[in-house]
Amino acid sequence: MESDFQEHWYECPKGHLHLCGSAVQTNCCLDCGEPVGGQNHTIATGNSRNSRNEEFDNV
């Protein structure tokens, strides 16, 4: 059975990269401690999608 789950690259409020799947839990950035992830499929405030890195995941 194939899964529809897919992770995407995001940046924390200070620009550090992290992977996030479904944004169902919040954690802390390993580099600076800012909130990353999210709740109820909504990404945490201040985080932004970083699609520049995703082109390398498909190589």
Long-range contacts (C-beta under 8 A, 24 or more apart in sequence): 8-49, 8-51, 8-54, 9-49, 9-50, 9-51, 9-52, 9-53, 9-54, 9-57, 10-36, 10-43, 10-47, 10-48, 10-49, 10-50, 11-47, 11-48, 11-50, 12-36, 12-46, 12-47, 13-45, 13-46, 13-47, 17-50, 17-53, 20-47
